[in-house]
Amino acid sequence: MNIIYKITYPNGKIYVGQDRTDSINYFGSACSDLIAKDFTQEQRGRFAVTRETLWESETAKQSEVTQKEVEFINSLKSNDPSVGYNQWPKFK
């Protein structure tokens, strides 16, 4: 199963990614350093994130999955540093 998901952090910022294995334990590859800058040591001690499925397909090719991921990144503006943690595609 191919999935495009949105991770929401306690500060409201988001990360959009793709998972081609449908792993319940996969939470993306956002830059840990970027995320860490937004939280104090105390806040880092205990927090919850949510993962929401935005789109899924059993038959999509990798190129289509990547295209959908970019569409969601752009529409949700998760590549805008004030909104989210995606670093690609670059925010304009």
BAKOLVO-297746 format. One record per residue (C-alpha): residue in three letters; x, y, z. Coordinates in steps of 0.02 Angstrom, whole numbers, plus 50000, padded with zeros to 5 digits. Layout:
<rs>
ALAXYZ
...
</rs>
This chain:
<rs>
MET500005000050000
ASN500655017249953
ILE500205031050075
ILE500425049750085
TYR500325055050267
LYS500395070850372
ILE501285071250539
THR500705084850659
TYR501855089950801
PRO501275097750967
ASN501755115150904
GLY500555113250757
LYS501915111650626
ILE501735097650500
TYR502755085850394
VAL502075077350237
GLY502865061250176
GLN502605045050086
ASP502645027150146
ARG502675013350016
THR502654999350146
ASP501135004650250
SER502165002850408
ILE501205008350563
ASN502865012750644
TYR503515024450508
PHE503475042950549
GLY504495050150408
SER506205057150387
ALA506005075250438
CYS507605083650497
SER507785080450683
ASP508845096050706
LEU507475107150634
ILE506165099550746
ALA507265100150901
LYS507515118950881
ASP505645121450908
PHE505555112551076
THR506345115651245
GLN507195101451335
GLU505705100451451
GLN504475099651305
ARG505525085951225
GLY505295075351382
ARG503525070451336
PHE502505074451182
ALA501335066351057
VAL501275067350869
THR499875061750755
ARG499985053450586
GLU498525055750467
THR498325046850300
LEU497975059550164
TRP497975047950012
GLU498235029549978
SER498365017949829
GLU498754999649805
THR499225001849622
ALA500115018549604
LYS501855018649532
GLN503255026849630
SER503235042149517
GLU501375044749549
VAL501625042949737
THR503015055949733
GLN501925067549626
LYS500515066149754
GLU501725069549897
VAL502325085649812
GLU500515090849780
PHE500105089049965
ILE501715097750021
ASN501295112549910
SER499445113349951
LEU499735111950140
LYS501285123050130
SER502245110950240
ASN503845116950154
ASP503555134550226
PRO504655134750382
SER503295143750479
VAL502065129650439
GLY503055113650427
TYR504655103750417
ASN504735098450234
GLN506305105350153
TRP505885099449978
PRO505265105949863
LYS505975122849915
PHE504645135149974
LYS504415150049858
</rs>
